[in-house]
Amino acid sequence: MKNSFQLVNKPIRKKDAMNLLLGKPAYVEDITPADCLIVKVLRSPHAHALIKEIDISAALALPGIEVIYTYKDVPQERFTMAGQTYPEPSPYDRLILDQRVRFVGDAVAIVAGENEKVVDVAMKLIKVEYEVLKPVLDLNQAKDNEIIVHPEENWKSLCSVGADNQRNLCASGSCQEGDIENIFLQCDEVFQRTYHTKANQQAMMETFRTYCQIDLYGRLHVISSTQIVFHVRRILANALGIPKSKIRVEKPRIGGGFGAKQTVVAEVYSAFVTWMTKKPSRIIYSRTESQIAATPRHEMEITVKIGAMKDGTIKALDVYTLSNTGAFGEHGPTTVGLSGHKSIPLYSNNLEAFKFSYDVVYTNCQAAGAYRGYGATQGTFAVESAVNELASRLGIDPVEIREKNMVRQGQKMSAYYNEVATSCTLDKCMSHAKKLFDWQNKAKVRDLGNGKVRSAGVAMAMQGSGISGVDVGSATIKLDDEGYYTLLIGAADMGTGCDTILAQMAAECLDC
């Protein structure tokens, strides 16, 4: 069948291509005035401590210093920095500044001055006396530990995700279908393995940065390198204790996101300074700050129990995930869900029973967040590793065992919220990849000499943007008086080309 599209599937130049190629202003620092307050954050050297005294007098006396804020100056209503659909599954566990610091790099004070040099000097003059507390750093020791990361009474969880701050639980839950223990008893081969994935930090080219000003209507105007313009508005409204109608957020071109900018990492500090002083301000994270005070991928320990017959038929899968959300709970309850909900359904074809359970624990480590794959990455690694080991134990080709058990189009994926795989040609994909790769020859172990061997492996994955039944999206098209159409979207183009792609789709449908 020939392609009948006029505009879709055609090589259309990206809308922002020429601006980028010609080095024209594109990013936050390019398009915002340099004449503004420079904002920086003083950070904790301790993993867990209480601020007993903080002396800002010498720093505040410096010529050129506008304001210095501490935990005594900020609203006391807790919020989450997670960019998620309301009500957010992530607990409301943050303050803009807190008397209790929970990881090395946690915010202690906000300093704003007329230039970077004077702010740097002021940061060194702030004297902080800490009561250093014992931290909990091991995810295996966090649950029900006597050290509580969030003992505060105004901590709250808006959704029923099994969160309990007194037990260091950001989330906890379980779901299953079928009598899994009985099915395991019927299987010829049952084995269990535990896989550990460490936290990974992301390093997009453009670090976190935000510019704020008060507009002509007295609103807080925020220009930020963010993936989540609408969520930023709600989060800042919660943090500042002001109506959303008082905040306008826009994003220019983003110099990379990877998921890190799905959390409000830097916006709140500049926003607080501008809202309090009514003066423009800008915060730009250093590369070091982006590494120590942003949001890495969640460390996870995943236990997979798998049951199969001698012919490779997988009948039962049991996955337990222990996830380390760190000091705060951004995206903790949802990333853990994908570790099971997007790994177990891959084997829906012959599956008679499954169980997926998890605990997401608070520790005094750097707070985790969204990062490419959003939890599915960790779960897929564990389950696919287990399936490969199963194939080896049974003497079956690892591609063959997947072809036998993989989900097919039209099948219900019980482990993925009972969704039906209405668009799934995984079987054709695997068959095509096997041919392209010359699997039968390349998969064999080859001795290269000098103690080196070369082989090949196979794994499957399923992933998509958004969580079924939770996340929403919309687009609006209006006809202008000159006969042009305007397309309004909430998506954030991070180099993915959505501004151009969605315009192509609209033009295709409107035949213009």
C-alpha positions, 0 to 999 in steps of 0.5 A: 500500500502506497503512502497516501499522506501529503505532509505526515512522513515527509522530511519537513524542516523542524520549526526551530532548526534555523534559529539553532543552526544560526546561533540565535537566542533560544534558551533561558539565558539567551532570551532573558535580561541579564540585569536581574537578581542572581539567586544561589542556594547554600547547601547542606554538608550533612546527610541528616541534620537539624539547623540549630542556628543560622547567622546571616548578618555578616552576609546580609551586610555585604553591599549588593546583597538583596535578600537572604532567606532561611527556613524561618521565612518560607511558607509551612505548607508542604508540597511536591516538586513532581510534575504529575497529574493532580492529585499527584501520587507523590507525597507532599513532603517538601518545604522551600527551605526546611529546618531538617536537612535530609541529604548532602546538598539539601537546601539551607538558605537562598541568597540573592544579590546584584551579581554572582561575585557578591552572592558567592562571597555572601554564601561563605559568610553564612554561619550554620550550626547543625545538630548532626543526626544519624542518617539511613543510607541503605535501602534495605535498612530504611523500612521501619527503621528507628531513624525517620526521614520525615517525622513531621506532622504536616507530611501528607499523601493525596493518593492511596499509594501505601505511603506512611512517613512514620515507616519511611514508606513513600509508597507500598503495594501489591497486585496479583492475578491467579493462584501463583503459589499453586501455579509455581508448584505445577511448574517444571522449573522455578527459580528466583534471582535478585538484581540491583540497579544503582542510581544513575545521574543525568547530565543534559547540556543545559543545566537547570535554570529559571528566570522570574519577573512580575508582569504588568498584571502583578502575576509571577511570570516564570521562564524556565527550562522545563518539561512541565509548564502546566505542572510548574504553575501548580507546584509553584502555587502550592509552594508559595501559597498563592492562586495559580491565576497569579502565575504564568509559566513559559518555556523556551527551547530546552537544552535536554531534559531526559526526565530531570526537568519533569521535576521542579528542581530550581524554579521554586528558589527564583520564584520565591525571591521574585514573589517576595521582592517583586524584582526580576531574578535568575537562578542557574545551577552549576554542573556540580549542583545539577549532579548533587541536587537534582533527580537521578534514576531510582536505585532499585533492588528487584527480586524475580521469581519465575516458573516455567515448563520444560518446553519453555512455557512461562506460567508464573511471574512474581516480581518484588521491587524495593525502590530508593526514593531518597530524601523526597518522594518525587515520582517514587510511587509511579516509577516503581509501578512501571518496574512491574507493570511494564515488564510482566505484561511482555509475557502475557501469552501463556501466563496463568498467574502473576504477582507484583509487589513493591516498597518505595523507601525514604533514605538520606540519599539524594532525592530521585525522580523521573529519568528515561524509561521511568522505572520500566528500565530497571524492571525490564533489566531484571525480568529479561535477565531472569528469562535469559537465565531460564532459557539457559537452564532449559537449553532453549534459544533465548529468542525462541523462549520469547517468541513462545511467551510474548504478548500478541495483539489483542491480548489482555495485559492483566499486569498492565491495568488490564489494558488490551494490546490493541497495537502490538506487533512484537512478534513481527519485530522480533522475527525481523530483528532476528533476520537483520542480526543474523541471530543464528550465527552471531549469538554463538560464543566466539573465542577471540583469543587473548582471554576475550570472547564475543557473543550476543544477547536479546531482550524485549521492552515495552514503553510509552509516554504517560500512565494508563488511566492517570495522565491526560493530554489535549490539543486545541485548534482554532481558526484565525480571522485570516484563515490560518489555524493556530494549534495549542499544545501542552507538550514540551519539545525537548528536541523530540520535534513535537512542535513540528510533528503535531503541526504536520498532523494538524495540517494533514487532517485539515488539508492545509 
